[in-house]
Amino acid sequence: MAENENDHKPATRRVGATRTTAVEHGDLPRSNRSRRADALSESVDLRVDLPPAPVHEMPEDEVAVAIDDVTVNPGAVAGGAPSTRSIEVVTPALHGSGARSGYRREPSPYSALLASDSARTPSERATAAGTHVAVVDLPGDEGEPSEVPERPESLTADRLIDLNRTTRPAPHGGMNRFLYEASLHLINLGDSAKVRAHKAMSQRIQKRFEGGARFVPVLTRKGGVGKTTITALLGMALADARDDRVIAIDANPDRGTLAERVDRQTRETVRDVVTKAASIGGYTDFSSFVSRDETRLDILASDTDPTLSEAFDDNDYNIVAGLAARYYSIVLTDCGTGIVHSVMSATLQRADSIVVVSGGSVDEARLASETLTWLEANGYGDLVRNAIVAINLATQGTHLVKVDEIEAHFQSRVREIVRIPYDPQLAAGSVVNWHELRPVTQHAARELAALVVEGLPVDRGH
C-alpha cells in the first residue's frame, strides 16, 4: 500500500503542473469551464492603465484677449419694461419690367435696428439687456467732421499733392540740383537732407498768429554783452523767413545803437513817432520813421540827443508800441541797460515772451541769472518759465569758463538756451549783412527765432 501511494504522488504533481500550465495559458477543460469562470469572476481584479487626458493649454495671445465667463440669468430683466421693439420695414417697389437694370440696393433692414440701438443711452441699453452687461462708449467714426473746423491755411501743397518725379519741386543746390539740370530735368532726387532741414526750420519760424501783434523784449541787467546785436540777429532771422512784417524798436532810455546795425534810411526816431502820432494814419505814414534792411526788418531808432533820451518814458513807449501793433505781427524791443527804469515796466506788461542775453564770463552769467530772479520776484514768473537765454560767445572770457555749466544752470530756470557763436562781422559793431554772416551764425540766429516763435501764443488779442 505504501508502494502504491508513492506511485501515485508523482502523477498528482504532474497533473497539478499540467493544470497550472493550462490555467496560465487560459485553456480550461470543457467540463470545468463554467465552474472555473465563476471562480475567476470572484477572485480576479482587472486593471487597465490608460494615458492621462490631454490638458488644453491656451496660447498667450488667446489669454490676452480672453473674456471671463459671467453668469447671466436670462429671466432677470431690470425694470420690468419690455425688451423688444417693433420696427416697420418698408420694401421699395420695383417699377416696370426694366426695373432690375436701374435697381439700387437699399440698406439692410437691420440698419434701422442698429440705428435705434445706437441712439439709446448707455444706461438704457444696459437696462434692456440685463444687469451683467459691459457698456463701452466707442469714439465716433473717423469720417465724422472734426469739432474744430480746419483753417484754409491747412490746405497746403505738401498735404494735397502726391510727390513723384513730375510733381516734386526742383531741388535746391548741391549735387541733386546738378543732376537735375544735367539730365534735362529727368532725374529729380528732391532736396538734400541739409536743404530739408533748412526748410523745416523755416516752417517753424513761419507760424501764423491771430489776434494782434506779439511783443518780445530782449533784456539784461548788464551792458556790453551783445544785447543789441542779439536783437538785430533775431529780427533778421524772423524777417528773412516770414512773409509778414517784423519791427525792432530801440527803447533804450539812454542812447541806443540798434539803428546802426543796418543802413539807416531816415533820421527819424521814437521821439518823432511820439510827436507825430496823431498824423500817422497807416503803414505808409509809419514806414517813413523806420529803416529797412535786406531781410525786410524794420528798425525804429532811439533818440540820439542825450538831453532828450532821458525823457522817453513808459507813456511814450506805449504810444510807439500801440502804433507798431497795428502794422506788424512781431515787435521786438531792445531794452536799455538795467531793468528798473519806467520803460521796462511798460515793456514787460506787453511781453508775450522774453529773451535774456548772457555773456560767457562769470559775472555776465550771474547778472543774467539775477535778471530772472528779479522778474520772478516782481510777478513775471510765467515769462521766466517761457524765456529763452541767448549766450553770446563773442564776449571776453568765454574761452576761460565752462559754458556747459552756464547752460546747465539756465536749463533749470528757462525754457530754452541758444549759443550765439563768434562772428567777425558781429564783433565789428557795425552794419550787419545777414547774407554775409557765417552759416553757423545764421543757423544759431534761426534756431533762436524758431524757439521764440514756438513760445508765442497762437491766438491772443491786445
Stockholm file with secondary structure:
# STOCKHOLM 1.0

chainA/1-462         MAENENDHKPATRRVGATRTTAVEHGDLPRSNRSRRADALSESVDLRVDLPPAPVHEMPEDEVAVAIDDVTVNPGAVAGGAPSTRSIEVVTPALHGSGARSGYRREPSPYSALLASDSARTPSERATAAGTHVAVVDLPGDEGEPSEVPERPESLTADRLIDLNRTTRPAPHGGMNRFLYEASLHLINLGDSAKVRAHKAMSQRIQKRFEGGARFVPVLTRKGGVGKTTITALLGMALADARDDRVIAIDANPDRGTLAERVDRQTRETVRDVVTKAASIGGYTDFSSFVSRDETRLDILASDTDPTLSEAFDDNDYNIVAGLAARYYSIVLTDCGTGIVHSVMSATLQRADSIVVVSGGSVDEARLASETLTWLEANGYGDLVRNAIVAINLATQGTHLVKVDEIEAHFQSRVREIVRIPYDPQLAAGSVVNWHELRPVTQHAARELAALVVEGLPVDRGH
#=GR chainA/1-462 SS CHHHHHHHHHHHHHHHHHHHHHHHTTCCCSTTHHHHHHHHHHHCCCCCCCCCCCCCCCCHHHHHHCCCCCCCCTTCCGGGCCCCCCCCCCCCCCCSGGGTTTCCCCCCTHHHHHHHHHTSCHHHHHHHHCSSCCCCCCCCCTTSCCSSCCCGGGCCHHHHSCCCTTTSCCCCSHHHHHHHHHTTTCCCCCCCHHHHHHHHHHHHHTCCCBSSCEEEEEECSSSSSSHHHHHHHHHHHHHHHCSSCEEEEEECSSCCCGGGGSCCCCCCBHHHHHHTGGGCCSHHHHHTTCEECTTCEEEEBCCCCHHHHTTCCHHHHHHHHHHHHHHCSEEEEEECSSSCSHHHHHHHHHCSCCEEEECSSHHHHHHHHHHHHHHHHTTCHHHHHTCEEEEETTSTTGGGSCHHHHHHHHHTTSSEEEEECCCHHHHTTSCCCGGGSCHHHHHHHHHHHHHHHHTSCSBCCC
#=GC SS_cons         CHHHHHHHHHHHHHHHHHHHHHHHTTCCCSTTHHHHHHHHHHHCCCCCCCCCCCCCCCCHHHHHHCCCCCCCCTTCCGGGCCCCCCCCCCCCCCCSGGGTTTCCCCCCTHHHHHHHHHTSCHHHHHHHHCSSCCCCCCCCCTTSCCSSCCCGGGCCHHHHSCCCTTTSCCCCSHHHHHHHHHTTTCCCCCCCHHHHHHHHHHHHHTCCCBSSCEEEEEECSSSSSSHHHHHHHHHHHHHHHCSSCEEEEEECSSCCCGGGGSCCCCCCBHHHHHHTGGGCCSHHHHHTTCEECTTCEEEEBCCCCHHHHTTCCHHHHHHHHHHHHHHCSEEEEEECSSSCSHHHHHHHHHCSCCEEEECSSHHHHHHHHHHHHHHHHTTCHHHHHTCEEEEETTSTTGGGSCHHHHHHHHHTTSSEEEEECCCHHHHTTSCCCGGGSCHHHHHHHHHHHHHHHHTSCSBCCC
//
